[in-house]
Amino acid sequence: MYDITTTMDSGFELFNITATELKAVGEDEMPELVLERVALVDVLK
C-alpha cells in the first residue's frame, strides 16, 4: 500500500498526481488515474 499522506512516490510526481487525488480515487483506481494522465499527454501533443 502507498503512504499517500506523507510523501509522494516519484511515479506519481511524474504524472502530477496529488495526494488528494489519490485519496479521492482510492488504491484500487490508481492505475485508471495514471491511464487518464497518459491519455491527456497524448491529447496535448
Secondary structure, DSSP 4 states (H G I P E B T S, - for coil): ---TTT---HHHHHTT--HHHHHHH-GGGHHHHHHHHHHHHHHH-
